[in-house]
Each structure stands twice: as structure tokens, then as C-alpha cells.
Amino acid sequence: MRRIGRPVHHGRPGTEGVMTVSFRLGIAGLGTVGAAVVRMVERRRAAFTAAGLDLRVTAVSSRDRTRDRGLDLAGIEWFDDPVALARSGSVDCVVELIGGAEGPAKAVVEAALDAGKPVVTANKALLARHGAALATRAEDKGVALAFEAAVAGGIPVIKTLREGLPGNTISRVYGILNGTCNYILSRMEREGLTFEACLKDAQALGYAEADPTFDVEGFDTAHKLAILTSLAFGTAVDAEGVSVEGISRVQPLDLRMADELGYRIKLLGVAQAAEAGIEQRVHPTMVPKSSAIAQVMGVTNAVTIDADAVGELTLIGPGAGGEATASAVVADIADVARGVIRPTFGIPAAAMRPSERVEMQRHEGGYYIRLTVHDRPGVAAGVAQRMAEREISLESILQRRIEGAETDPHGRSGRPVPLVLITYAATEGNIRDALDAIGADGLLAEPPQVIRIERE
Amino acid sequence: MRRIGRPVHHGRPGTEGVMTVSFRLGIAGLGTVGAAVVRMVERRRAAFTAAGLDLRVTAVSSRDRTRDRGLDLAGIEWFDDPVALARSGSVDCVVELIGGAEGPAKAVVEAALDAGKPVVTANKALLARHGAALATRAEDKGVALAFEAAVAGGIPVIKTLREGLPGNTISRVYGILNGTCNYILSRMEREGLTFEACLKDAQALGYAEADPTFDVEGFDTAHKLAILTSLAFGTAVDAEGVSVEGISRVQPLDLRMADELGYRIKLLGVAQAAEAGIEQRVHPTMVPKSSAIAQVMGVTNAVTIDADAVGELTLIGPGAGGEATASAVVADIADVARGVIRPTFGIPAAAMRPSERVEMQRHEGGYYIRLTVHDRPGVAAGVAQRMAEREISLESILQRRIEGAETDPHGRSGRPVPLVLITYAATEGNIRDALDAIGADGLLAEPPQVIRIERE
């Protein structure tokens, strides 16, 4: 075998009398995930030993030493300062589970990489903001920076994008990346409840934070999407370039209309190759009921990858939770312990293209448009006319009477009524122009609701 | 970082002035998949170069040199003898795409491993029959034996089981592993057609062989399942230990009843940890309509993994086809080129436990039982009595009149009628005993239909 410049692993790992890889872990951050990682490494000791890996947690760091985490930390070195842990001679690999794009999390990761130590992290915010710079740093030192746990929890989507599809050109990646939003939309759909009611329940169950903005307005999904985009398309992580719209404006009526029309509404993150670059968008989305992703209910996550050779690949699994996230962290640890080093985002940082943002106005796709119109003659015709002027073709148009309302001899109640349009492929710009014109015509009693349709 | 006995990769691959891995591929077998691999390696050259890999096909071998495959083989060495290709000094990695458990495929793989060369193969039959021995051979030489393409085509399920879940104890793996069977069952369900009619169409479309036995009687699924079992449970591959039942006895009536009861029928391969060992079974299976796997229609494959930390993980994608299979082969090639060597089935061959077969009689689960009974008083009571004697609890019991049949004043037609039972968890042994007793009672006009239920 000819090789240039890189050594090869040889030998039978783990069998009797043969060498075992010894790997000392420093865990920075002992929250739910950190504690689960410590327990998992201990619980799976025999299995790792059989596989030729001697993994041990030798150091931990957290803010509060006195807190009872139900962990036996005997024999494990405690660091008040996580950066000191990263630099410690008793740590081969630093596992960053502090969280946050700046501050101690960033300091720990940088200190570890600078010390030539591989890093495993679950920190989506850090990767979304500083991914390209950290990848360069890791590659300069020739060490791994692994982050399976940063996106879609226990689903091995990073591994799949980075290692599973090198023969493919990827055209689109989309997914349900936030369990809180999917839980809320699932309940709204099943029980006909409002967003506000379901959010309250999600908060009571611990699925949503006291301040839910980051989740429900789509920013968490955008962070995760930006990481997937980089892996799928070889572009520098660009979370700022994601067009973001959350689920707080979705109404029970939209979910009912979606059901009637053969769709479900999911908050999707979508990264898609377009002529001008890579579209990155997060928004409530109509997906066909028969699609794999439409079946995903509750806090579960799912990612679909469209690639030229495999066609469509869908991965479904838990997106959060201490154990599921720890599972992804521990998988990264095992890879790193085996000496597996790959470019952080699949290709060397220097080879990554800058992100080419595509304005949302240029997005082309099907649209669900729910108008609330004054109930008088010619409204539907007026709406259709404005659509036609922008060459927007309508797949269907549904007008609903309000049940129980008193009507005149023409069946009109005099009250505003919903008028729902499904369009064939049209550009966002044309849709917005048409809606502005319809508004200027005085046909609307309320601002329009616009939900994009994602086809399989 | 302390390491014992294993070198570490260092350096930034692929960026300017930095080293690139050069890797010369010998492709043995130029059928649909082989030709697709040659084309894919060429098509993706720039992407591989950017990622630090210089992959080139330098040698090919096939039976018929004169056949036009639409490939440009200029500059590629031709071998009539694939074993000579495996030993050639111009090949770093051997890609075996000949197929078959014995003969040239086995000879090529063994020759390559003996020469200390890594092997990538799509050969499920070879792995199913000789997996443990080949794994030992590969590990003795310290080279990789990779086989992502052998199971579920383009779905990265081997990678997921081998690398994605080391922190987990797996309790069950099940999946739709044969596209032909899923295509036939999907059409039977959607169009109410017979097995025979759908098989003919599948043959006309090229989804089924002229002799379809291997696919429709479940043997192909059994081969693939045996490989998944080994990876999931750390046991030696034991295809002989799989209990196999195909789809040829499934009737349109069963699909209609399944639909009414909230199920779909899929041919599943299931490997499940039980008290006495690992159950391995292939059979038509009722799966809840709401499950992810129930949505999988047509030739698509899917695998669900139940693991303690991640819970449930489902992967859905193409199970066959030249491009999808080549995608898996090329992913393996890229891994091997990066010097990634792992124990073939996740743990060293020497550490793998022998398979502990569990007799099908001891399987415990829910059952769908469709009896064809004589239409006379007391039959349902007699059936229920025999079930109760074996402590089999019934979740539901459905008796159907035959539409349009003339009946007596009691509503009886005098003709045999279907009687469908759904049981709570019961053992296969008790079910079979009860059915024998019901048969001995003279209640049955036809042999019973038994389909196992797999719960989420």
C-alpha cells in the first residue's frame, strides 16, 4: 500500500495480550448531560474494554462542587477552573458540556485545542458562531473536534453527513431539530389547542424554558441547521445567514386546514442548494402527511437528506435528553480514542467555501396562504386576479363559511371569513407582492398567514 | 495524550502544501454496482481531493472483458483473474463486488486480506456465512474489512451500529431489509391484489428475480439480519440460527384485517435480546400504522434500533440499486483510505460471543390469528376456550360474515367464515398448542394464518 505522509493504524486492538488504547477524559460541565456521560463511561467499561478502549474519566469541572449529582467522583480530580482542566496533564481528551457560544465554554475548547488535545462538545451555539475558526484551530494542531451531540441529540446525523455520503452530492437537508416546537405543534394538531396553551404545558413538563423565545422562535433550529449546512455543502458555518420564523403565529385553524389538504405543519430547518447559493431557512412548514418526517410527533427529531446517489435518507430519533445526548458524546469519545481524525466539517477548513446567502425573496416553492377576507362579492375573484398578475398558479382555493353564523340570502354573514390558497411553485417575492396588492385592494380583514410547503 | 502501541494521525489533510492520502482501488466485479463505483469515484474526484483523499481506480476485474458497460477503462489495468487483482502491487484496497458466499468472491477477499490489504465488500452472503472467520483474518493482518453496502443498501446502518452507539446496550434491531418483499406487500395493501399478481409485476419491473425464492421466502432478509445481529449484540454471525418465514402465504384478506385493526404487514427481520439468548427471526409482521417503519412503502428499506440510552432510532432509505449501493461502498472506501481500522463487527473477533439461539417456540409477543371456521353455533366460544386453557388473553376477536352470502334465520351461511383474534403477549409454543387443539376439535375449515405483532 502506498501512502504519503500519514501513518496507518496496525495491530489487533483489545484481544488478550494485544494493546489497548488508554484514554483519560476531562469533563467540563456536570449538568444533566455531563453527569450522564460520567455514568455512561463507567457503565459501559466492560464493553469498551472488550472493544480495545480503556476509557476513564480522570477530571471534572463544574461551578458548584457541593451539589449532589448522584455521582461517585472518588478518584476523579476536581477543577474549579475548566481551563485548568483543559490544560491538565492528566487529561487526554476534553469534553465540553458547559454550553454557550462565548465565555468558559469557548475558553475551554480553545485551551484544549491549543494544548493539542482533541475536544468533544455538545455545544451547538459555539459551533454555530465559531465553527470555522475552531475547525482551523483543531486542524492546525492535528486533533479532532467532534460534535455529534450538538445537533439532533442521539441521532447520528453528523456522522452520516461527514462520513456516510462522500460519494454523493447533497441537494437538500431538512429536519425537525427542536423537540419543544414539535411537541407544541403535535399537541395543537391532535387536540385543537392554541399555541399559548400548549406552550404552557410544555413548560410545566420541562420541555420548554421559562423564556421559550430561543426555541419557539426558531433560533435553536437555526443554530443546528447552520451546522448541518456546513457539513452538507462544504460552506463555512453561517448561522447569521439563516432566515428564521418561529411557530408562535401558527393557529389551530392552520393545522385543521393542513389536515384537510393532506399536510401536517412542522417547524423545519431547511438547507437547500439553489442557483445563487445555499438557502438556509427555518419556518413552519407544510409537509405531506405520507412523508416519513410527517409521522414524527412529540419531542422526537428527524432529519432527511436528499443526495444524488442515495436519493432520500431519513433519520429519526431523540433530539434531547441527558442519556440520548450523552450517547452521542460517548460515540464521539470512542471515535476520538481510536485515533480517528477527520476534518471537522468533512473537508479542511481552508477548503470550505464562504457561505453564499440566498435572499428569502428568491425562495421558490409551494405556499399555503390563509387570508381573512371581507365576506362580499368578488373577493375570491379579486384575490385570484392579483395572484395571476404575478404568474402564481393556484393548486386549490378553499372558502369557508363560519358555522352557525347568520347569513343573508346569498349565504354571506357579513363577517370576515377565511380563504385558503395553495399555490404551485412560486417565488417568495411574487407571493409577497401579490399579498401587498391584495391588502392595498382593501380585501383583507387581518394580516395574511403564509406557510411554505416542502415537497418530498 | 498517553497511548499504548498505536500511532496517531497528525497533520492537516488536503490543504495546500499538506499531505494527501493516495489510495489505489482494485474493483473485482463490474456489474451494476461495480460500474457505479467506478463512475462515482471519478465523478467525485474533486470533492475527495478537497477532503485530502486521492482515490483512483487502478485495476478492475470481471468475467467478460468485451461487454460494453459505458465505462472509460483507459489507463486501468484489467485482470481476468480477480485473485491476481487482489495480489497486484498496483492495488492498495480491494473492492469485492462479485457476490456469492463461496467461489471467486471468497477467494478474492481472502487473498486481499492475506496480502495485508483492506477490503470493502457489498457481499451479504459472504459475510453471513464466513463473517467471523473473515473478521479474524482481517484483524490478524491489522487491516479493515468494511461492508456497509451488504445491508440496507444506501442506509448507513452498519456505521451506526458499529460506531454510533457505543454508549448503549441494544435490546432490539428490526427492519425492512428486502425491497422486493416490501414492494409486493405495499401493492397488495394499496390495490387489494394477490401475492402472485404483485410478484409478477415486481418481476416485470426488475424488482424480483426470475426465481424469487431467495427474496420472497425471507432468506435475503435473514442474511442481512444475521449481520446486524452480530454488530448489535457482539455475537458471531449466525445466519443458520435465523427462524425464517416468507410472505408467500400472506393474503389480501390479512392486509384488509390489518388495516381495520390499525396495523400494516411488513416482512421484518428482528433480532431481540431475550433471557435465553438472542432471538433472530424473519416473518411477516403486524406493525402499528403510527410507527415510523409502517410508513415505509415500496422498495425502500428501514431499520429501527432500540437502545437503552437513545431509545428508538430509525433509519429509512434506499435498500438497493446501483447508485445507492455504490454510495455505501464509496463511503467505506473513504473511511479505509483515512486509515480508519476498527474491529470488523465492532469488537474484536476473539471477543465475540457464540450465538445463543432461542427457539421460536419460546418467542413471546402479540399474535394476529386468522382462522377459517365452520359457521355454526359455539365455534367462537370453543376457540376462546382453547386459548384460555393456555392462558392466552385476547385483545380482540372479530367475526365476519361473508358479504352477499345467503344466510339462515340465525345469520349463518353454512360456509366457512373468517374469525380473527388478536392476542396479548403469549409464547409461540402456547399459540401453536392452542391452534393444534382447535384443529383437533374439528373447528377449522382451513389451516390457520398466524402473523406476529411487533410493538414499538
HADDOCK unambig.tbl for C-alpha pairs under 7 A between the chains (distance, minus, plus):
assign (segid A and resid 1 and name CA) (segid B and resid 92 and name CA) 4.56 0.50 0.50
assign (segid A and resid 2 and name CA) (segid B and resid 22 and name CA) 6.87 0.50 0.50
assign (segid A and resid 2 and name CA) (segid B and resid 92 and name CA) 6.83 0.50 0.50
assign (segid A and resid 3 and name CA) (segid B and resid 21 and name CA) 5.93 0.50 0.50
assign (segid A and resid 3 and name CA) (segid B and resid 22 and name CA) 5.80 0.50 0.50
assign (segid A and resid 4 and name CA) (segid B and resid 19 and name CA) 6.58 0.50 0.50
assign (segid A and resid 4 and name CA) (segid B and resid 20 and name CA) 6.60 0.50 0.50
assign (segid A and resid 4 and name CA) (segid B and resid 21 and name CA) 5.79 0.50 0.50
assign (segid A and resid 4 and name CA) (segid B and resid 22 and name CA) 6.62 0.50 0.50
assign (segid A and resid 5 and name CA) (segid B and resid 19 and name CA) 5.89 0.50 0.50
assign (segid A and resid 6 and name CA) (segid B and resid 9 and name CA) 6.44 0.50 0.50
assign (segid A and resid 7 and name CA) (segid B and resid 7 and name CA) 6.79 0.50 0.50
assign (segid A and resid 7 and name CA) (segid B and resid 9 and name CA) 6.31 0.50 0.50
assign (segid A and resid 8 and name CA) (segid B and resid 339 and name CA) 5.43 0.50 0.50
assign (segid A and resid 9 and name CA) (segid B and resid 6 and name CA) 6.32 0.50 0.50
assign (segid A and resid 9 and name CA) (segid B and resid 7 and name CA) 6.20 0.50 0.50
assign (segid A and resid 9 and name CA) (segid B and resid 339 and name CA) 6.38 0.50 0.50
assign (segid A and resid 9 and name CA) (segid B and resid 341 and name CA) 6.61 0.50 0.50
assign (segid A and resid 10 and name CA) (segid B and resid 142 and name CA) 4.87 0.50 0.50
assign (segid A and resid 11 and name CA) (segid B and resid 142 and name CA) 4.76 0.50 0.50
assign (segid A and resid 12 and name CA) (segid B and resid 139 and name CA) 5.40 0.50 0.50
assign (segid A and resid 12 and name CA) (segid B and resid 140 and name CA) 6.56 0.50 0.50
assign (segid A and resid 12 and name CA) (segid B and resid 142 and name CA) 5.89 0.50 0.50
assign (segid A and resid 14 and name CA) (segid B and resid 348 and name CA) 6.68 0.50 0.50
assign (segid A and resid 15 and name CA) (segid B and resid 348 and name CA) 6.43 0.50 0.50
assign (segid A and resid 15 and name CA) (segid B and resid 350 and name CA) 6.46 0.50 0.50
assign (segid A and resid 15 and name CA) (segid B and resid 351 and name CA) 6.83 0.50 0.50
assign (segid A and resid 19 and name CA) (segid B and resid 4 and name CA) 6.45 0.50 0.50
assign (segid A and resid 19 and name CA) (segid B and resid 5 and name CA) 5.96 0.50 0.50
assign (segid A and resid 20 and name CA) (segid B and resid 4 and name CA) 6.58 0.50 0.50
assign (segid A and resid 21 and name CA) (segid B and resid 3 and name CA) 5.86 0.50 0.50
assign (segid A and resid 21 and name CA) (segid B and resid 4 and name CA) 5.82 0.50 0.50
assign (segid A and resid 22 and name CA) (segid B and resid 2 and name CA) 6.75 0.50 0.50
assign (segid A and resid 22 and name CA) (segid B and resid 3 and name CA) 5.89 0.50 0.50
assign (segid A and resid 22 and name CA) (segid B and resid 4 and name CA) 6.84 0.50 0.50
assign (segid A and resid 23 and name CA) (segid B and resid 2 and name CA) 6.99 0.50 0.50
assign (segid A and resid 40 and name CA) (segid B and resid 167 and name CA) 6.19 0.50 0.50
assign (segid A and resid 44 and name CA) (segid B and resid 167 and name CA) 6.26 0.50 0.50
assign (segid A and resid 50 and name CA) (segid B and resid 347 and name CA) 6.40 0.50 0.50
assign (segid A and resid 50 and name CA) (segid B and resid 351 and name CA) 6.37 0.50 0.50
assign (segid A and resid 51 and name CA) (segid B and resid 346 and name CA) 6.83 0.50 0.50
assign (segid A and resid 51 and name CA) (segid B and resid 347 and name CA) 4.49 0.50 0.50
assign (segid A and resid 51 and name CA) (segid B and resid 348 and name CA) 6.22 0.50 0.50
assign (segid A and resid 92 and name CA) (segid B and resid 1 and name CA) 4.50 0.50 0.50
assign (segid A and resid 92 and name CA) (segid B and resid 2 and name CA) 6.89 0.50 0.50
assign (segid A and resid 139 and name CA) (segid B and resid 12 and name CA) 5.39 0.50 0.50
assign (segid A and resid 140 and name CA) (segid B and resid 12 and name CA) 6.52 0.50 0.50
assign (segid A and resid 142 and name CA) (segid B and resid 10 and name CA) 4.84 0.50 0.50
assign (segid A and resid 142 and name CA) (segid B and resid 11 and name CA) 4.79 0.50 0.50
assign (segid A and resid 142 and name CA) (segid B and resid 12 and name CA) 5.98 0.50 0.50
assign (segid A and resid 154 and name CA) (segid B and resid 310 and name CA) 5.50 0.50 0.50
assign (segid A and resid 155 and name CA) (segid B and resid 313 and name CA) 6.97 0.50 0.50
assign (segid A and resid 156 and name CA) (segid B and resid 160 and name CA) 6.96 0.50 0.50
assign (segid A and resid 156 and name CA) (segid B and resid 164 and name CA) 6.19 0.50 0.50
assign (segid A and resid 160 and name CA) (segid B and resid 156 and name CA) 6.95 0.50 0.50
assign (segid A and resid 163 and name CA) (segid B and resid 331 and name CA) 6.53 0.50 0.50
assign (segid A and resid 164 and name CA) (segid B and resid 156 and name CA) 6.17 0.50 0.50
assign (segid A and resid 164 and name CA) (segid B and resid 331 and name CA) 5.45 0.50 0.50
assign (segid A and resid 165 and name CA) (segid B and resid 327 and name CA) 6.49 0.50 0.50
assign (segid A and resid 165 and name CA) (segid B and resid 331 and name CA) 5.95 0.50 0.50
assign (segid A and resid 166 and name CA) (segid B and resid 330 and name CA) 6.95 0.50 0.50
assign (segid A and resid 166 and name CA) (segid B and resid 331 and name CA) 5.65 0.50 0.50
assign (segid A and resid 167 and name CA) (segid B and resid 40 and name CA) 6.19 0.50 0.50
assign (segid A and resid 167 and name CA) (segid B and resid 44 and name CA) 6.26 0.50 0.50
assign (segid A and resid 167 and name CA) (segid B and resid 327 and name CA) 5.32 0.50 0.50
assign (segid A and resid 167 and name CA) (segid B and resid 330 and name CA) 5.76 0.50 0.50
assign (segid A and resid 167 and name CA) (segid B and resid 331 and name CA) 6.55 0.50 0.50
assign (segid A and resid 168 and name CA) (segid B and resid 327 and name CA) 6.79 0.50 0.50
assign (segid A and resid 292 and name CA) (segid B and resid 292 and name CA) 6.80 0.50 0.50
assign (segid A and resid 292 and name CA) (segid B and resid 295 and name CA) 6.48 0.50 0.50
assign (segid A and resid 295 and name CA) (segid B and resid 292 and name CA) 6.49 0.50 0.50
assign (segid A and resid 309 and name CA) (segid B and resid 323 and name CA) 4.97 0.50 0.50
assign (segid A and resid 309 and name CA) (segid B and resid 324 and name CA) 5.25 0.50 0.50
assign (segid A and resid 309 and name CA) (segid B and resid 327 and name CA) 6.14 0.50 0.50
assign (segid A and resid 310 and name CA) (segid B and resid 154 and name CA) 5.52 0.50 0.50
assign (segid A and resid 310 and name CA) (segid B and resid 318 and name CA) 6.40 0.50 0.50
assign (segid A and resid 310 and name CA) (segid B and resid 323 and name CA) 6.55 0.50 0.50
assign (segid A and resid 310 and name CA) (segid B and resid 324 and name CA) 4.28 0.50 0.50
assign (segid A and resid 310 and name CA) (segid B and resid 327 and name CA) 6.52 0.50 0.50
assign (segid A and resid 312 and name CA) (segid B and resid 317 and name CA) 5.92 0.50 0.50
assign (segid A and resid 313 and name CA) (segid B and resid 155 and name CA) 6.97 0.50 0.50
assign (segid A and resid 313 and name CA) (segid B and resid 316 and name CA) 5.70 0.50 0.50
assign (segid A and resid 313 and name CA) (segid B and resid 317 and name CA) 4.54 0.50 0.50
assign (segid A and resid 314 and name CA) (segid B and resid 315 and name CA) 5.78 0.50 0.50
assign (segid A and resid 314 and name CA) (segid B and resid 316 and name CA) 5.00 0.50 0.50
assign (segid A and resid 314 and name CA) (segid B and resid 317 and name CA) 6.43 0.50 0.50
assign (segid A and resid 315 and name CA) (segid B and resid 314 and name CA) 5.77 0.50 0.50
assign (segid A and resid 315 and name CA) (segid B and resid 315 and name CA) 4.63 0.50 0.50
assign (segid A and resid 315 and name CA) (segid B and resid 316 and name CA) 6.42 0.50 0.50
assign (segid A and resid 316 and name CA) (segid B and resid 313 and name CA) 5.69 0.50 0.50
assign (segid A and resid 316 and name CA) (segid B and resid 314 and name CA) 5.00 0.50 0.50
assign (segid A and resid 316 and name CA) (segid B and resid 315 and name CA) 6.42 0.50 0.50
assign (segid A and resid 317 and name CA) (segid B and resid 312 and name CA) 5.90 0.50 0.50
assign (segid A and resid 317 and name CA) (segid B and resid 313 and name CA) 4.53 0.50 0.50
assign (segid A and resid 317 and name CA) (segid B and resid 314 and name CA) 6.43 0.50 0.50
assign (segid A and resid 318 and name CA) (segid B and resid 310 and name CA) 6.41 0.50 0.50
assign (segid A and resid 323 and name CA) (segid B and resid 309 and name CA) 4.97 0.50 0.50
assign (segid A and resid 323 and name CA) (segid B and resid 310 and name CA) 6.55 0.50 0.50
assign (segid A and resid 324 and name CA) (segid B and resid 309 and name CA) 5.24 0.50 0.50
assign (segid A and resid 324 and name CA) (segid B and resid 310 and name CA) 4.27 0.50 0.50
assign (segid A and resid 327 and name CA) (segid B and resid 165 and name CA) 6.50 0.50 0.50
assign (segid A and resid 327 and name CA) (segid B and resid 167 and name CA) 5.32 0.50 0.50
assign (segid A and resid 327 and name CA) (segid B and resid 168 and name CA) 6.81 0.50 0.50
assign (segid A and resid 327 and name CA) (segid B and resid 309 and name CA) 6.14 0.50 0.50
assign (segid A and resid 327 and name CA) (segid B and resid 310 and name CA) 6.53 0.50 0.50
assign (segid A and resid 330 and name CA) (segid B and resid 166 and name CA) 6.94 0.50 0.50
assign (segid A and resid 330 and name CA) (segid B and resid 167 and name CA) 5.77 0.50 0.50
assign (segid A and resid 331 and name CA) (segid B and resid 163 and name CA) 6.53 0.50 0.50
assign (segid A and resid 331 and name CA) (segid B and resid 164 and name CA) 5.47 0.50 0.50
assign (segid A and resid 331 and name CA) (segid B and resid 165 and name CA) 5.94 0.50 0.50
assign (segid A and resid 331 and name CA) (segid B and resid 166 and name CA) 5.63 0.50 0.50
assign (segid A and resid 331 and name CA) (segid B and resid 167 and name CA) 6.55 0.50 0.50
assign (segid A and resid 339 and name CA) (segid B and resid 8 and name CA) 5.52 0.50 0.50
assign (segid A and resid 339 and name CA) (segid B and resid 9 and name CA) 6.59 0.50 0.50
assign (segid A and resid 340 and name CA) (segid B and resid 340 and name CA) 6.43 0.50 0.50
assign (segid A and resid 341 and name CA) (segid B and resid 9 and name CA) 6.62 0.50 0.50
assign (segid A and resid 346 and name CA) (segid B and resid 51 and name CA) 6.82 0.50 0.50
assign (segid A and resid 347 and name CA) (segid B and resid 50 and name CA) 6.41 0.50 0.50
assign (segid A and resid 347 and name CA) (segid B and resid 51 and name CA) 4.48 0.50 0.50
assign (segid A and resid 348 and name CA) (segid B and resid 13 and name CA) 6.91 0.50 0.50
assign (segid A and resid 348 and name CA) (segid B and resid 14 and name CA) 6.66 0.50 0.50
assign (segid A and resid 348 and name CA) (segid B and resid 15 and name CA) 6.48 0.50 0.50
assign (segid A and resid 348 and name CA) (segid B and resid 51 and name CA) 6.23 0.50 0.50
assign (segid A and resid 350 and name CA) (segid B and resid 15 and name CA) 6.42 0.50 0.50
assign (segid A and resid 351 and name CA) (segid B and resid 15 and name CA) 6.80 0.50 0.50
assign (segid A and resid 351 and name CA) (segid B and resid 50 and name CA) 6.37 0.50 0.50
